[in-house]
Amino acid sequence: MRPKSPPDYLAAYPVALVAQARALIEQNRLAEHLLLKYPAAHQVRNDRALYGYVQEIKEQYLRNTGVLSHVAFDSTLHVMKNALGMHTRVARVQGVRLKVKSEIRVAEVFKEMPAGFLRM
């Protein structure tokens, strides 16, 4: 019998870390381990608060980048299959010109996660 392969989202991590995560999952202790490490959830609950949170991080690390026009939680993103979030550029017609706007969409599941998960 072949050993179980790790979940797809853990494939790029070191073997020791994957083994530790697999052991926690098999023992049904992953939730309690995460609650001990991250006991409180963040206060970013709506799109306006998320925009402010992203702007603070952007000002700290990415001062010379362009303006973000839209930051929002997106319920259509599925964390385990597609993505944690998306950074896209959307072209919109404004008169004769095309305006390009930057958008960040974060999976809605991160509304109730600890701050460490949202920050990543």
Backbone as a printed PyTorch tensor [residue, N CA C, xyz], in Angstrom:
tensor([[[  0.8400,  -1.1820,   0.0000],
         [  0.0000,   0.0000,   0.0000],
         [  0.8830,   1.2430,   0.0000]],

        [[  0.5750,   2.1910,  -0.8410],
         [  1.3650,   3.4140,  -0.9430],
         [  0.9730,   4.3850,   0.1540]],

        [[  1.9630,   5.1710,   0.6620],
         [  1.6250,   6.1720,   1.6720],
         [  0.7830,   7.2820,   1.0620]],

        [[ -0.0240,   7.9030,   1.8990],
         [ -0.8680,   9.0100,   1.4400],
         [  0.0070,  10.1860,   1.0270]],

        [[ -0.3210,  10.8030,  -0.0820],
         [  0.4150,  11.9970,  -0.4810],
         [ -0.1190,  13.1850,   0.3120]],

        [[  0.7370,  14.1880,   0.5460],
         [  0.2710,  15.3500,   1.3000],
         [ -0.7470,  16.1390,   0.4820]],

        [[ -1.5560,  16.9480,   1.1430],
         [ -2.4900,  17.7980,   0.3870],
         [ -1.7270,  18.6840,  -0.5990]],

        [[ -2.3420,  19.0350,  -1.7100],
         [ -1.6860,  19.8160,  -2.7650],
         [ -1.0950,  21.1210,  -2.2540]],

        [[ -1.7580,  21.7740,  -1.3410],
         [ -1.2840,  23.0710,  -0.8790],
         [ -0.0690,  22.9620,   0.0330]],

        [[  0.3510,  21.7560,   0.4090],
         [  1.5630,  21.5590,   1.2170],
         [  2.7170,  20.9870,   0.3940]],

        [[  2.5370,  20.7920,  -0.8890],
         [  3.5200,  20.1030,  -1.7190],
         [  4.8750,  20.8050,  -1.7720]],

        [[  4.9350,  22.1070,  -1.6850],
         [  6.1970,  22.8330,  -1.8260],
         [  6.9650,  22.9810,  -0.5130]],

        [[  6.3900,  22.5430,   0.5930],
         [  7.0400,  22.7020,   1.8950],
         [  8.0080,  21.5570,   2.1690]],

        [[  8.9600,  21.7510,   3.1090],
         [  9.9150,  20.6860,   3.4470],
         [  9.2100,  19.4270,   3.9550]],

        [[  9.8650,  18.2940,   3.7560],
         [  9.2800,  16.9940,   4.0950],
         [  8.9520,  16.9030,   5.5840]],

        [[  9.8240,  17.4270,   6.4420],
         [  9.5910,  17.3570,   7.8900],
         [  8.3300,  18.1230,   8.2850]],

        [[  8.1320,  19.2910,   7.6770],
         [  6.9530,  20.0970,   7.9860],
         [  5.6780,  19.4180,   7.4850]],

        [[  5.7570,  18.8140,   6.3150],
         [  4.6020,  18.0970,   5.7620],
         [  4.2520,  16.9080,   6.6490]],

        [[  5.2740,  16.2090,   7.1490],
         [  5.0290,  15.0640,   8.0380],
         [  4.3660,  15.5120,   9.3370]],

        [[  4.8120,  16.6510,   9.8630],
         [  4.2100,  17.1860,  11.0910],
         [  2.7480,  17.5670,  10.8470]],

        [[  2.4820,  18.2220,   9.7350],
         [  1.1070,  18.6110,   9.4070],
         [  0.2340,  17.3780,   9.1900]],

        [[  0.7630,  16.3790,   8.4980],
         [  0.0010,  15.1550,   8.2520],
         [ -0.3410,  14.4560,   9.5660]],

        [[  0.6280,  14.4270,  10.5080],
         [  0.3820,  13.7920,  11.8080],
         [ -0.7220,  14.5200,  12.5660]],

        [[ -0.6990,  15.8530,  12.5360],
         [ -1.7480,  16.6260,  13.2120],
         [ -3.1150,  16.3810,  12.5760]],

        [[ -3.1500,  16.2720,  11.2620],
         [ -4.4160,  16.0250,  10.5650],
         [ -4.9540,  14.6440,  10.9120]],

        [[ -4.0780,  13.6350,  10.9020],
         [ -4.5190,  12.2660,  11.1950],
         [ -4.9920,  12.1000,  12.6350]],

        [[ -4.3950,  12.8580,  13.5670],
         [ -4.7770,  12.7730,  14.9770],
         [ -5.9450,  13.6980,  15.3140]],

        [[ -6.4610,  14.4130,  14.3050],
         [ -7.5370,  15.3970,  14.4980],
         [ -7.1640,  16.4450,  15.5440]],

        [[ -5.9080,  16.8860,  15.5280],
         [ -5.4330,  17.8860,  16.4780],
         [ -5.0290,  19.1840,  15.7950]],

        [[ -5.2380,  19.3010,  14.5010],
         [ -4.8060,  20.4890,  13.7780],
         [ -5.5340,  21.7320,  14.2670]],

        [[ -6.8360,  21.6470,  14.4590],
         [ -7.6180,  22.8090,  14.9030],
         [ -7.1590,  23.2970,  16.2690]],

        [[ -6.9580,  22.3950,  17.2100],
         [ -6.5290,  22.8320,  18.5470],
         [ -5.1100,  23.3850,  18.5150]],

        [[ -4.2480,  22.8370,  17.6580],
         [ -2.8820,  23.3630,  17.5230],
         [ -2.9130,  24.7980,  16.9920]],

        [[ -3.7410,  25.0360,  15.9730],
         [ -3.8390,  26.3830,  15.4100],
         [ -4.4690,  27.3620,  16.3960]],

        [[ -5.4400,  26.9060,  17.1910],
         [ -6.0520,  27.7820,  18.1950],
         [ -5.0670,  28.1600,  19.2980]],

        [[ -4.1660,  27.2540,  19.6490],
         [ -3.1430,  27.5860,  20.6380],
         [ -2.1520,  28.6040,  20.0840]],

        [[ -1.7930,  28.4460,  18.8320],
         [ -0.8180,  29.3490,  18.2180],
         [ -1.4290,  30.7050,  17.8680]],

        [[ -2.6610,  30.7140,  17.4190],
         [ -3.3620,  31.9370,  17.0170],
         [ -4.7000,  32.0030,  17.7440]],

        [[ -4.7380,  32.4800,  18.9850],
         [ -5.9790,  32.4190,  19.7670],
         [ -7.0670,  33.4140,  19.3520]],

        [[ -6.6960,  34.5460,  18.7760],
         [ -7.7040,  35.5730,  18.4800],
         [ -7.7700,  35.8640,  16.9840]],

        [[ -8.9630,  36.1460,  16.5100],
         [ -9.1520,  36.5260,  15.1090],
         [ -8.8820,  38.0190,  14.9500]],

        [[ -8.6480,  38.4360,  13.7170],
         [ -8.4010,  39.8560,  13.4450],
         [ -9.7150,  40.6310,  13.4190]],

        [[ -9.6220,  41.9390,  13.3220],
         [-10.8100,  42.7950,  13.3300],
         [-11.2160,  43.2700,  11.9340]],

        [[-10.5440,  42.8100,  10.9040],
         [-10.8540,  43.2170,   9.5300],
         [-12.0330,  42.3770,   9.0490]],

        [[-13.2300,  42.9500,   9.0480],
         [-14.4410,  42.1840,   8.7310],
         [-15.1600,  42.6370,   7.4610]],

        [[-14.8190,  43.8200,   6.9470],
         [-15.5090,  44.2720,   5.7360],
         [-14.4910,  44.7860,   4.7150]],

        [[-14.9650,  45.1120,   3.5300],
         [-14.0790,  45.5130,   2.4440],
         [-13.3590,  46.8250,   2.7370]],

        [[-14.0200,  47.7490,   3.3870],
         [-13.3940,  49.0330,   3.7100],
         [-12.2300,  48.8440,   4.6870]],

        [[-12.4350,  48.0160,   5.6980],
         [-11.3640,  47.7380,   6.6590],
         [-10.2210,  46.9770,   5.9830]],

        [[-10.5540,  46.0700,   5.0630],
         [ -9.5280,  45.3290,   4.3320],
         [ -8.7030,  46.2690,   3.4600]],

        [[ -9.3600,  47.2350,   2.8220],
         [ -8.6450,  48.2140,   1.9990],
         [ -7.6500,  48.9960,   2.8560]],

        [[ -8.0740,  49.4390,   4.0300],
         [ -7.1760,  50.1580,   4.9300],
         [ -6.0120,  49.2970,   5.3880]],

        [[ -6.2870,  48.0440,   5.6940],
         [ -5.2540,  47.0990,   6.1310],
         [ -4.2160,  46.8920,   5.0270]],

        [[ -4.6810,  46.7030,   3.7940],
         [ -3.7770,  46.5020,   2.6680],
         [ -2.9780,  47.7710,   2.3910]],

        [[ -3.6060,  48.9370,   2.5180],
         [ -2.8920,  50.1980,   2.3070],
         [ -1.7630,  50.3670,   3.3230]],

        [[ -1.9960,  49.9930,   4.5870],
         [ -0.9440,  50.0800,   5.6070],
         [  0.2470,  49.2040,   5.2390]],

        [[ -0.0210,  47.9900,   4.8130],
         [  1.0600,  47.0850,   4.4150],
         [  1.7720,  47.6180,   3.1790]],

        [[  1.0080,  48.1440,   2.2250],
         [  1.5770,  48.6920,   0.9990],
         [  2.4840,  49.8790,   1.2970]],

        [[  2.0620,  50.7650,   2.1890],
         [  2.8850,  51.9180,   2.5460],
         [  4.1640,  51.5030,   3.2580]],

        [[  4.1010,  50.4140,   3.9960],
         [  5.2690,  49.9510,   4.7360],
         [  6.3050,  49.2990,   3.8160]],

        [[  5.8700,  48.4910,   2.8640],
         [  6.7950,  47.7050,   2.0620],
         [  6.8830,  48.1110,   0.5940]],

        [[  5.8380,  48.6950,   0.0410],
         [  5.7760,  48.9690,  -1.4000],
         [  5.4150,  50.4250,  -1.6660]],

        [[  6.2310,  51.3290,  -1.2030],
         [  5.8810,  52.7550,  -1.3000],
         [  5.7790,  53.2720,  -2.7280]],

        [[  6.6200,  52.7720,  -3.6210],
         [  6.6900,  53.3330,  -4.9700],
         [  5.7900,  52.6280,  -5.9850]],

        [[  4.8560,  51.8420,  -5.5310],
         [  3.9660,  51.1460,  -6.4640],
         [  2.7320,  51.9910,  -6.7620]],

        [[  1.9930,  51.5710,  -7.7550],
         [  0.7980,  52.3020,  -8.1490],
         [ -0.3330,  52.1920,  -7.1360]],

        [[ -1.3780,  52.9340,  -7.4010],
         [ -2.5320,  52.9920,  -6.5020],
         [ -3.4070,  51.7500,  -6.6950]],

        [[ -3.8970,  51.2100,  -5.5910],
         [ -4.8680,  50.1210,  -5.6580],
         [ -6.2580,  50.7320,  -5.7330]],

        [[ -7.0310,  50.3360,  -6.7330],
         [ -8.3540,  50.9310,  -6.8610],
         [ -9.4260,  50.1440,  -6.1230]],

        [[ -9.1770,  48.8490,  -5.8820],
         [-10.2290,  48.0380,  -5.2710],
         [ -9.6010,  46.8900,  -4.4880]],

        [[-10.0110,  46.7320,  -3.2440],
         [ -9.5970,  45.6070,  -2.4040],
         [-10.8630,  45.0700,  -1.7600]],

        [[-11.0900,  43.7570,  -1.8810],
         [-12.3400,  43.2030,  -1.3610],
         [-12.1950,  41.7310,  -1.0110]],

        [[-13.0680,  41.2830,  -0.1120],
         [-13.2200,  39.8560,   0.1450],
         [-14.0770,  39.2920,  -0.9810]],

        [[-13.7290,  38.1100,  -1.4760],
         [-14.4460,  37.5140,  -2.5980],
         [-14.9390,  36.1190,  -2.2140]],

        [[-16.2390,  35.9200,  -2.2510],
         [-16.8070,  34.6270,  -1.8530],
         [-16.6570,  33.5630,  -2.9380]],

        [[-16.2800,  33.9510,  -4.1490],
         [-16.1530,  32.9690,  -5.2250],
         [-14.7980,  32.2760,  -5.2460]],

        [[-13.8240,  32.7900,  -4.5160],
         [-12.5120,  32.1410,  -4.4500],
         [-12.5880,  30.9720,  -3.4840]],

        [[-12.1520,  29.8230,  -3.9190],
         [-12.1500,  28.6470,  -3.0540],
         [-10.7070,  28.3440,  -2.6780]],

        [[-10.4070,  28.3910,  -1.3990],
         [ -9.0400,  28.3270,  -0.9090],
         [ -8.3320,  27.0270,  -1.2710]],

        [[ -8.9620,  25.9170,  -1.0840],
         [ -8.2740,  24.6470,  -1.2670],
         [ -8.0600,  24.2760,  -2.7360]],

        [[ -8.8390,  24.8220,  -3.6440],
         [ -8.7160,  24.4270,  -5.0450],
         [ -8.0690,  25.4980,  -5.9140]],

        [[ -8.4020,  26.7500,  -5.7100],
         [ -7.9220,  27.7760,  -6.6290],
         [ -6.8280,  28.6430,  -6.0330]],

        [[ -7.2030,  29.5820,  -5.1890],
         [ -6.2340,  30.5610,  -4.7180],
         [ -6.6650,  31.1480,  -3.3880]],

        [[ -5.7000,  31.6850,  -2.6850],
         [ -5.9770,  32.4040,  -1.4450],
         [ -6.4630,  33.8120,  -1.7550]],

        [[ -5.9930,  34.3340,  -2.8540],
         [ -6.3660,  35.6740,  -3.2690],
         [ -5.8640,  35.9160,  -4.6810]],

        [[ -6.2890,  37.0160,  -5.2630],
         [ -5.8710,  37.3400,  -6.6210],
         [ -5.5290,  38.8120,  -6.7140]],

        [[ -4.4510,  39.1050,  -7.4380],
         [ -4.0920,  40.4800,  -7.7480],
         [ -4.2300,  40.6190,  -9.2530]],

        [[ -5.1570,  41.4480,  -9.6920],
         [ -5.4190,  41.5610, -11.1220],
         [ -5.3980,  43.0130, -11.5600]],

        [[ -5.2530,  43.1850, -12.8550],
         [ -5.3790,  44.5010, -13.4790],
         [ -6.5810,  44.4360, -14.4090]],

        [[ -7.4610,  45.3860, -14.2650],
         [ -8.6880,  45.4030, -15.0580],
         [ -8.6760,  46.6480, -15.9310]],

        [[ -8.8550,  46.4620, -17.2370],
         [ -8.8990,  47.5850, -18.1700],
         [-10.3470,  48.0060, -18.3720]],

        [[-10.5990,  49.2930, -18.2000],
         [-11.9520,  49.8300, -18.3870],
         [-11.8910,  51.0000, -19.3660]],

        [[-12.9150,  51.1030, -20.1870],
         [-12.9720,  52.1820, -21.1640],
         [-13.4810,  53.4420, -20.4850]],

        [[-12.7280,  54.5340, -20.6560],
         [-13.1470,  55.8410, -20.1510],
         [-13.0310,  56.8240, -21.3040]],

        [[-14.1360,  57.0130, -22.0100],
         [-14.1100,  57.8680, -23.1860],
         [-13.3690,  57.1680, -24.3090]],

        [[-12.2940,  57.8020, -24.7830],
         [-11.4950,  57.2340, -25.8620],
         [-10.3680,  56.3570, -25.3100]],

        [[-10.0240,  56.5590, -24.0560],
         [ -8.8850,  55.8670, -23.4520],
         [ -9.2840,  54.6100, -22.6870]],

        [[ -8.2750,  53.7830, -22.4590],
         [ -8.4210,  52.6400, -21.5650],
         [ -7.7400,  52.9850, -20.2510]],

        [[ -8.4350,  52.8130, -19.1620],
         [ -7.8580,  53.0130, -17.8280],
         [ -7.6110,  51.6430, -17.2280]],

        [[ -6.4210,  51.4370, -16.6910],
         [ -6.0820,  50.1710, -16.0540],
         [ -6.1170,  50.3700, -14.5500]],

        [[ -6.8790,  49.5340, -13.8800],
         [ -7.0120,  49.6250, -12.4280],
         [ -6.5350,  48.3290, -11.7990]],

        [[ -5.8580,  48.4560, -10.6510],
         [ -5.3710,  47.2840,  -9.9190],
         [ -6.3810,  46.8750,  -8.8680]],

        [[ -6.6130,  45.5780,  -8.7780],
         [ -7.5570,  45.0500,  -7.7910],
         [ -6.9140,  43.9030,  -7.0260]],

        [[ -7.2560,  43.7890,  -5.7530],
         [ -6.8590,  42.6450,  -4.9440],
         [ -8.1310,  42.0360,  -4.3910]],

        [[ -8.2670,  40.7340,  -4.5840],
         [ -9.4130,  40.0000,  -4.0400],
         [ -8.8790,  38.9110,  -3.1270]],

        [[ -9.4280,  38.8470,  -1.9050],
         [ -8.9980,  37.8910,  -0.8890],
         [-10.1520,  36.9350,  -0.6320]],

        [[ -9.8500,  35.6580,  -0.4910],
         [-10.8920,  34.6640,  -0.2300],
         [-11.6430,  35.0170,   1.0520]],

        [[-12.9550,  34.8970,   1.0090],
         [-13.8100,  35.3070,   2.1200],
         [-13.5780,  34.4920,   3.3920]],

        [[-13.0060,  33.3100,   3.2560],
         [-12.7430,  32.4800,   4.4290],
         [-11.7690,  33.1820,   5.3880]],

        [[-10.9850,  34.1270,   4.8980],
         [-10.0240,  34.8400,   5.7410],
         [-10.6690,  35.9020,   6.6230]],

        [[-11.9680,  36.1190,   6.4960],
         [-12.6490,  37.0580,   7.3910],
         [-12.5980,  36.5900,   8.8360]],

        [[-12.6410,  35.2950,   9.0460],
         [-12.6850,  34.7590,  10.4020],
         [-11.3990,  34.0840,  10.8340]],

        [[-10.3390,  34.2970,  10.1070],
         [ -9.0490,  33.6970,  10.4450],
         [ -8.2480,  34.6380,  11.3480]],

        [[ -7.2160,  34.1210,  12.0050],
         [ -6.3180,  34.9800,  12.7820],
         [ -5.5380,  35.9340,  11.8750]],

        [[ -4.9900,  36.9810,  12.4720],
         [ -4.2850,  38.0120,  11.7070],
         [ -3.0990,  37.4520,  10.9290]],

        [[ -2.4230,  36.4590,  11.4710],
         [ -1.2840,  35.8660,  10.7780],
         [ -1.6600,  35.2600,   9.4370]],

        [[ -2.8290,  34.6700,   9.3530],
         [ -3.2940,  34.0750,   8.0970],
         [ -3.6460,  35.1650,   7.0880]],

        [[ -4.2670,  36.2420,   7.5280],
         [ -4.6230,  37.3300,   6.6240],
         [ -3.3680,  38.0310,   6.1230]],

        [[ -2.3870,  38.1810,   6.9780],
         [ -1.1680,  38.8920,   6.6030],
         [ -0.3710,  38.1520,   5.5340]],

        [[ -0.4460,  36.8350,   5.5280],
         [  0.3340,  36.1110,   4.5310],
         [ -0.2400,  36.3470,   3.1550]]])
